Amino acid sequence: MNAYVLILCGGSGTRMGADGNKTLLKVGGVPAVVRCFRAFQKAVKGIVLVTRAGDKEDFMEAMSSHGCTPLAVITGGADRQASALNGLMALPTDADIALIHDGARPFVTEKVVRRVIESVEKYGSGVAAVPARDTIKRADADGNVLETLDRNALWQMQTPQGFFVKDLLAAHAIAQARYTDDAALMEAAGHSVRLVQGSPDNIKLTSPEDLRMVNGMMTPRIGTGFDAHRLVEGRDLWLGGVKVPYEKGLLGHSDADVALHALMDALLGAAAMGDIGKLFPDKSPEYKDISSVLLLRKVGKRLKDEGFTVGNVDVTIVCQAPRLSDYIPAMREVIAYTLGIPQGQVSVKATTTEHMGYEGSGEGISAQAVAMLFQ
């Protein structure tokens, strides 16, 4: 069955104290909605973002700068229920299952998503939820306790909430009230709602305290990298993914781009995934003269697959010549595009050694890099 997801991004950010849409607030250096997108992209056929009027351009820019391609970005309605219906109407005709997810829940995981889909396929519904942990009491308007509820029978609702598209559309068509989630809408329409195990980490951003807490949940990982290659005649000089005009180039099995090699080692080191020698052996014909941009793309994909997010990277190229200042903007652009991150998270610098050492004598070029990841 074809499953699609609607990510609802209508949060104004007022209670968060934010100037704009709260789902664009950064969690570990990445917008919350981007984290949601990455959790769903392998599990569903397509992703539709439902935003407030006037926010579309901001979301398109955020998606593009992080290498995300939604099926559509559409405007929602006056409330959550209307926004979900607008999203359903935007789904393609081959959509069998629709998941509805709050864009302010950035820590949803692919495992939870797949559990919801499997439940829909088997039972017709699947709603992520967690058992109530605290004792819950029912009280009157004055705060007087009326009864203590049995928490063993109580669950806290989360998203995604999944149902067959045809059932959701039918429920919207006969709705007599406004509901706070899709499960309540389906209950009112007479459907059975099946709960699946969510995650305690799958919290919703509502207040500034929530944002501070989720950023505290992110584990920062720092890695360093270093590489050096000899300059020789008869080779093109590639640095930071950019071809630099010069009388010599760097000698190596690949294109010998020391800047990207140092960067890849920094990224892999932060993730404890070894180094480029391990991933791309210099004895393998597969990597003979290969562009280091292609290797960086492979490294970036490995990081995403393991749940890492790039916070920022900083690369320093050390050489006496050629002068690199004119080429640094292009290097930053290549690195940002390849890793799917904004250019503001990429720093590239160049320096000399005042004619000391092999860099200063023109015998070779070296590079150092630092990278921060979040998981």
NUFINU-301797 format. One record per residue (C-alpha): x, y, z. Coordinates in Angstrom, 2 decimals. Last residue first. Layout:
N
{u:X&v:Y&w:Z}
...
% end
This chain:
375
{u:22.47&v:12.92&w:17.13}
{u:24.32&v:16.14&w:16.48}
{u:27.47&v:16.59&w:14.45}
{u:30.29&v:19.13&w:14.73}
{u:33.12&v:19.14&w:12.22}
{u:36.72&v:20.34&w:12.38}
{u:39.06&v:20.37&w:9.41}
{u:42.76&v:20.61&w:8.58}
{u:44.31&v:20.87&w:5.15}
{u:47.74&v:20.31&w:3.63}
{u:49.41&v:21.35&w:0.38}
{u:52.70&v:20.13&w:-1.06}
{u:56.23&v:20.91&w:-2.22}
{u:55.53&v:24.62&w:-2.59}
{u:58.29&v:25.58&w:-0.14}
{u:55.81&v:27.00&w:2.35}
{u:53.59&v:23.92&w:2.26}
{u:56.60&v:21.63&w:2.69}
{u:57.80&v:23.57&w:5.73}
{u:58.22&v:27.32&w:6.18}
{u:57.55&v:29.89&w:3.45}
{u:55.44&v:32.10&w:5.75}
{u:53.25&v:29.11&w:6.55}
{u:50.30&v:30.26&w:4.46}
{u:46.57&v:30.43&w:5.18}
{u:43.25&v:29.54&w:3.64}
{u:39.80&v:29.45&w:5.21}
{u:36.58&v:27.54&w:4.56}
{u:33.55&v:27.79&w:6.87}
{u:30.27&v:25.97&w:6.29}
{u:27.18&v:26.31&w:8.51}
{u:26.14&v:29.60&w:6.91}
{u:26.25&v:27.82&w:3.56}
{u:23.07&v:26.00&w:4.58}
{u:23.23&v:22.18&w:4.76}
{u:22.59&v:19.41&w:2.22}
{u:26.05&v:17.88&w:2.52}
{u:26.82&v:18.30&w:-1.20}
{u:25.15&v:21.70&w:-1.41}
{u:27.01&v:23.07&w:1.61}
{u:30.37&v:21.70&w:0.42}
{u:29.96&v:23.06&w:-3.11}
{u:28.81&v:26.49&w:-1.92}
{u:31.62&v:26.80&w:0.59}
{u:34.14&v:25.91&w:-2.12}
{u:32.60&v:28.48&w:-4.48}
{u:32.97&v:31.21&w:-1.84}
{u:36.59&v:30.10&w:-1.24}
{u:37.72&v:30.46&w:-4.85}
{u:38.70&v:34.14&w:-4.94}
{u:40.57&v:33.85&w:-1.62}
{u:42.68&v:30.92&w:-2.82}
{u:46.08&v:32.38&w:-3.63}
{u:48.18&v:29.67&w:-5.25}
{u:50.51&v:29.30&w:-3.48}
{u:51.97&v:29.21&w:0.01}
{u:49.59&v:26.49&w:1.13}
{u:47.50&v:25.51&w:4.15}
{u:43.76&v:24.95&w:3.68}
{u:41.60&v:25.39&w:6.80}
{u:38.16&v:23.76&w:6.93}
{u:35.36&v:24.47&w:9.43}
{u:32.15&v:22.43&w:9.55}
{u:28.81&v:23.10&w:11.24}
{u:25.91&v:21.30&w:12.90}
{u:25.71&v:18.29&w:10.59}
{u:22.87&v:15.98&w:11.60}
{u:23.43&v:12.33&w:12.46}
{u:20.68&v:9.70&w:12.36}
{u:22.73&v:6.77&w:11.09}
{u:21.32&v:7.05&w:7.56}
{u:22.02&v:10.78&w:7.64}
{u:25.71&v:10.17&w:8.40}
{u:26.02&v:7.53&w:5.70}
{u:24.43&v:9.90&w:3.19}
{u:26.90&v:12.65&w:4.05}
{u:29.82&v:10.26&w:3.62}
{u:28.56&v:9.22&w:0.18}
{u:28.18&v:12.86&w:-0.84}
{u:31.72&v:13.54&w:0.38}
{u:32.95&v:10.70&w:-1.85}
{u:31.19&v:12.19&w:-4.86}
{u:32.73&v:15.59&w:-4.08}
{u:36.10&v:13.84&w:-3.81}
{u:35.93&v:13.26&w:-7.54}
{u:37.25&v:9.82&w:-8.46}
{u:40.75&v:9.55&w:-9.97}
{u:40.84&v:5.82&w:-9.08}
{u:38.07&v:5.16&w:-6.57}
{u:36.62&v:1.99&w:-8.08}
{u:40.14&v:0.71&w:-8.82}
{u:40.48&v:0.01&w:-5.08}
{u:43.99&v:0.27&w:-3.61}
{u:43.32&v:3.73&w:-2.17}
{u:40.60&v:2.23&w:0.04}
{u:37.38&v:4.31&w:0.21}
{u:35.64&v:3.57&w:3.52}
{u:38.70&v:2.58&w:5.54}
{u:41.03&v:5.15&w:4.02}
{u:38.25&v:7.70&w:4.34}
{u:38.22&v:7.36&w:8.11}
{u:36.59&v:5.36&w:10.90}
{u:32.87&v:5.67&w:11.60}
{u:33.10&v:7.24&w:15.07}
{u:30.46&v:9.82&w:14.05}
{u:32.71&v:12.76&w:14.89}
{u:35.60&v:10.94&w:13.22}
{u:33.59&v:10.37&w:10.07}
{u:32.82&v:14.08&w:9.81}
{u:36.42&v:15.11&w:10.53}
{u:37.76&v:12.49&w:8.11}
{u:35.42&v:13.78&w:5.43}
{u:36.57&v:17.36&w:6.01}
{u:40.25&v:16.42&w:5.79}
{u:39.60&v:14.62&w:2.51}
{u:37.49&v:17.54&w:1.25}
{u:40.32&v:20.01&w:1.82}
{u:43.04&v:17.62&w:0.62}
{u:41.42&v:17.11&w:-2.80}
{u:43.62&v:14.27&w:-4.02}
{u:41.57&v:13.69&w:-7.24}
{u:41.55&v:10.04&w:-6.22}
{u:44.67&v:7.87&w:-5.95}
{u:46.83&v:10.89&w:-5.11}
{u:49.12&v:13.62&w:-6.36}
{u:47.97&v:17.21&w:-6.02}
{u:48.07&v:19.56&w:-8.97}
{u:50.62&v:21.90&w:-10.53}
{u:50.71&v:24.97&w:-12.77}
{u:47.58&v:26.39&w:-11.16}
{u:43.95&v:27.15&w:-12.00}
{u:41.78&v:25.95&w:-9.07}
{u:39.15&v:23.30&w:-9.80}
{u:36.61&v:23.48&w:-6.96}
{u:35.47&v:20.59&w:-4.74}
{u:37.15&v:22.12&w:-1.71}
{u:40.48&v:22.06&w:-3.50}
{u:41.15&v:20.40&w:-6.86}
{u:44.43&v:21.12&w:-8.65}
{u:44.63&v:19.37&w:-12.01}
{u:47.63&v:17.07&w:-12.47}
{u:50.51&v:17.15&w:-14.98}
{u:53.06&v:18.65&w:-12.63}
{u:53.24&v:17.57&w:-9.01}
{u:52.17&v:18.92&w:-5.63}
{u:52.40&v:16.38&w:-2.80}
{u:49.36&v:15.65&w:-0.65}
{u:48.33&v:16.38&w:2.94}
{u:45.29&v:15.47&w:5.03}
{u:43.92&v:16.26&w:8.48}
{u:40.56&v:15.71&w:10.15}
{u:38.90&v:16.54&w:13.44}
{u:35.64&v:15.32&w:14.95}
{u:33.08&v:16.71&w:17.39}
{u:29.84&v:15.02&w:18.46}
{u:27.03&v:16.94&w:20.16}
{u:24.25&v:14.81&w:21.72}
{u:20.86&v:16.43&w:21.30}
{u:18.58&v:16.05&w:24.31}
{u:19.60&v:19.49&w:25.59}
{u:18.24&v:20.97&w:22.38}
{u:15.01&v:19.16&w:23.21}
{u:14.91&v:20.69&w:26.69}
{u:15.68&v:24.23&w:25.61}
{u:12.97&v:24.03&w:22.98}
{u:10.46&v:22.65&w:25.46}
{u:11.29&v:25.38&w:27.97}
{u:10.57&v:27.98&w:25.29}
{u:7.03&v:26.57&w:25.16}
{u:5.05&v:24.30&w:22.80}
{u:7.47&v:21.97&w:21.04}
{u:5.88&v:18.51&w:21.05}
{u:7.60&v:15.46&w:22.51}
{u:8.59&v:12.28&w:20.69}
{u:11.29&v:11.45&w:23.26}
{u:8.87&v:9.31&w:25.30}
{u:8.39&v:7.22&w:22.14}
{u:5.34&v:5.79&w:20.40}
{u:3.99&v:2.30&w:20.88}
{u:0.91&v:1.72&w:18.76}
{u:-2.72&v:2.60&w:19.51}
{u:-5.59&v:1.31&w:17.36}
{u:-8.63&v:3.49&w:16.76}
{u:-11.95&v:1.82&w:15.95}
{u:-14.08&v:3.93&w:13.63}
{u:-17.50&v:5.33&w:14.53}
{u:-17.19&v:8.78&w:12.94}
{u:-16.62&v:10.31&w:16.39}
{u:-13.69&v:7.92&w:16.91}
{u:-12.23&v:9.00&w:13.55}
{u:-12.30&v:12.68&w:14.51}
{u:-10.86&v:11.89&w:17.93}
{u:-7.99&v:9.98&w:16.30}
{u:-7.39&v:12.87&w:13.91}
{u:-6.55&v:15.28&w:16.72}
{u:-7.99&v:18.25&w:18.59}
{u:-11.49&v:17.84&w:17.18}
{u:-13.94&v:20.39&w:15.79}
{u:-17.57&v:19.23&w:15.74}
{u:-20.22&v:17.65&w:13.53}
{u:-17.86&v:15.77&w:11.23}
{u:-19.70&v:14.00&w:8.39}
{u:-17.38&v:14.87&w:5.48}
{u:-14.26&v:14.81&w:7.63}
{u:-14.98&v:11.20&w:8.58}
{u:-15.47&v:10.23&w:4.93}
{u:-12.15&v:11.82&w:3.98}
{u:-10.40&v:9.97&w:6.80}
{u:-11.92&v:6.64&w:5.81}
{u:-10.93&v:7.06&w:2.15}
{u:-7.36&v:7.98&w:3.13}
{u:-6.88&v:4.87&w:5.26}
{u:-5.63&v:5.87&w:8.69}
{u:-2.45&v:6.99&w:10.43}
{u:-1.67&v:9.19&w:13.41}
{u:1.91&v:10.37&w:13.53}
{u:1.70&v:11.75&w:16.16}
{u:1.30&v:11.58&w:19.91}
{u:-1.52&v:10.74&w:22.30}
{u:-0.86&v:10.12&w:25.99}
{u:-2.34&v:6.85&w:27.16}
{u:-4.51&v:5.94&w:30.16}
{u:-5.73&v:2.47&w:31.14}
{u:-2.89&v:1.71&w:33.55}
{u:-3.28&v:5.29&w:34.79}
{u:-6.43&v:4.37&w:36.69}
{u:-8.00&v:7.74&w:37.34}
{u:-8.08&v:9.34&w:40.76}
{u:-11.43&v:10.96&w:41.41}
{u:-13.22&v:14.25&w:42.07}
{u:-10.22&v:16.27&w:43.17}
{u:-11.14&v:19.89&w:43.99}
{u:-9.47&v:22.39&w:41.67}
{u:-12.32&v:24.91&w:41.64}
{u:-13.53&v:23.88&w:38.18}
{u:-13.79&v:20.25&w:39.27}
{u:-10.97&v:17.72&w:39.30}
{u:-10.00&v:14.46&w:37.59}
{u:-6.70&v:13.02&w:38.78}
{u:-3.75&v:11.60&w:36.90}
{u:-0.87&v:9.69&w:38.49}
{u:2.13&v:10.07&w:36.23}
{u:3.57&v:7.79&w:33.57}
{u:0.68&v:7.72&w:31.10}
{u:1.36&v:5.03&w:28.49}
{u:2.81&v:6.32&w:25.20}
{u:1.01&v:6.95&w:21.92}
{u:1.50&v:6.70&w:18.17}
{u:-1.83&v:6.14&w:16.40}
{u:-2.41&v:3.35&w:13.90}
{u:-5.62&v:2.63&w:12.04}
{u:-7.14&v:0.18&w:9.58}
{u:-6.11&v:-2.89&w:11.60}
{u:-3.40&v:-4.62&w:9.55}
{u:-2.31&v:-2.01&w:7.02}
{u:-2.94&v:0.79&w:9.51}
{u:-0.88&v:-1.01&w:12.16}
{u:2.01&v:-1.52&w:9.74}
{u:1.98&v:2.18&w:8.89}
{u:2.06&v:3.21&w:12.56}
{u:4.91&v:0.83&w:13.35}
{u:6.82&v:2.17&w:10.33}
{u:6.56&v:5.73&w:11.61}
{u:7.65&v:4.71&w:15.12}
{u:10.74&v:3.01&w:13.70}
{u:11.48&v:6.01&w:11.45}
{u:11.72&v:8.18&w:14.53}
{u:9.76&v:11.21&w:15.79}
{u:12.11&v:13.65&w:17.46}
{u:11.03&v:16.83&w:15.66}
{u:7.45&v:16.94&w:17.04}
{u:6.51&v:20.52&w:16.11}
{u:5.73&v:19.43&w:12.57}
{u:2.71&v:17.59&w:13.94}
{u:2.14&v:14.42&w:11.96}
{u:-0.78&v:13.08&w:9.94}
{u:-0.25&v:9.74&w:8.23}
{u:-2.32&v:8.99&w:5.17}
{u:-2.74&v:5.52&w:3.71}
{u:-3.97&v:4.49&w:0.27}
{u:-2.55&v:7.35&w:-1.82}
{u:-2.64&v:6.46&w:-5.53}
{u:-4.88&v:9.45&w:-6.33}
{u:-2.23&v:11.95&w:-5.30}
{u:-2.59&v:13.80&w:-1.97}
{u:-3.60&v:17.47&w:-2.04}
{u:-7.13&v:16.86&w:-0.76}
{u:-5.69&v:15.12&w:2.28}
{u:-3.55&v:18.16&w:3.04}
{u:-6.52&v:20.51&w:2.89}
{u:-8.36&v:18.12&w:5.23}
{u:-5.45&v:18.16&w:7.70}
{u:-5.44&v:21.96&w:7.65}
{u:-9.18&v:22.11&w:8.33}
{u:-8.78&v:19.84&w:11.35}
{u:-5.79&v:21.75&w:12.68}
{u:-7.55&v:25.11&w:12.49}
{u:-8.35&v:27.92&w:10.04}
{u:-6.98&v:26.05&w:7.05}
{u:-3.62&v:25.00&w:5.67}
{u:-1.60&v:26.35&w:2.76}
{u:0.31&v:23.88&w:0.63}
{u:3.89&v:22.69&w:0.21}
{u:4.00&v:19.72&w:-2.15}
{u:5.74&v:16.42&w:-2.77}
{u:8.50&v:17.52&w:-0.44}
{u:12.13&v:17.57&w:-1.57}
{u:14.72&v:17.83&w:1.21}
{u:18.38&v:18.72&w:0.53}
{u:18.78&v:20.87&w:3.63}
{u:18.90&v:24.25&w:1.86}
{u:15.97&v:23.20&w:-0.34}
{u:13.69&v:22.32&w:2.56}
{u:14.43&v:25.52&w:4.45}
{u:13.94&v:27.63&w:1.31}
{u:10.64&v:25.94&w:0.46}
{u:9.52&v:26.41&w:4.06}
{u:10.27&v:30.13&w:4.06}
{u:8.56&v:30.54&w:0.69}
{u:5.40&v:28.80&w:1.91}
{u:4.99&v:30.81&w:5.12}
{u:2.54&v:33.42&w:3.85}
{u:-0.57&v:31.42&w:4.65}
{u:0.25&v:28.88&w:7.33}
{u:1.78&v:25.57&w:6.38}
{u:0.81&v:22.05&w:5.30}
{u:3.87&v:20.12&w:4.17}
{u:3.20&v:17.09&w:1.97}
{u:5.54&v:14.10&w:2.03}
{u:5.63&v:11.22&w:-0.46}
{u:6.05&v:7.48&w:-0.79}
{u:6.55&v:6.84&w:2.91}
{u:9.11&v:5.04&w:5.09}
{u:12.40&v:6.40&w:3.76}
{u:11.39&v:10.07&w:3.89}
{u:9.55&v:9.97&w:7.22}
{u:12.28&v:10.57&w:9.80}
{u:14.08&v:12.96&w:7.46}
{u:11.00&v:15.15&w:7.09}
{u:10.48&v:15.42&w:10.84}
{u:14.05&v:16.58&w:11.32}
{u:13.52&v:19.12&w:8.53}
{u:10.38&v:20.38&w:10.28}
{u:12.34&v:21.06&w:13.46}
{u:14.82&v:23.26&w:11.60}
{u:18.44&v:22.03&w:11.97}
{u:21.21&v:23.40&w:14.24}
{u:20.51&v:20.98&w:17.08}
{u:16.84&v:21.93&w:16.97}
{u:16.33&v:25.04&w:14.90}
{u:13.01&v:26.85&w:14.82}
{u:11.24&v:26.38&w:11.48}
{u:8.44&v:24.38&w:13.14}
{u:7.85&v:27.40&w:15.38}
{u:6.63&v:29.58&w:12.52}
{u:7.87&v:33.10&w:13.02}
{u:9.10&v:35.60&w:15.59}
{u:9.39&v:33.00&w:18.34}
{u:8.34&v:33.49&w:21.96}
{u:7.48&v:29.82&w:22.10}
{u:3.92&v:30.63&w:23.13}
{u:3.59&v:32.78&w:20.01}
{u:5.35&v:30.27&w:17.72}
{u:2.59&v:30.46&w:15.13}
{u:2.33&v:26.69&w:14.69}
{u:0.69&v:25.77&w:11.38}
{u:3.25&v:23.22&w:10.26}
{u:1.22&v:20.04&w:9.79}
{u:3.31&v:17.30&w:8.20}
{u:1.01&v:15.27&w:5.96}
{u:2.41&v:11.84&w:5.30}
{u:1.95&v:9.41&w:2.41}
{u:1.57&v:5.63&w:2.42}
{u:1.11&v:3.56&w:-0.72}
{u:0.00&v:0.00&w:0.00}
% end
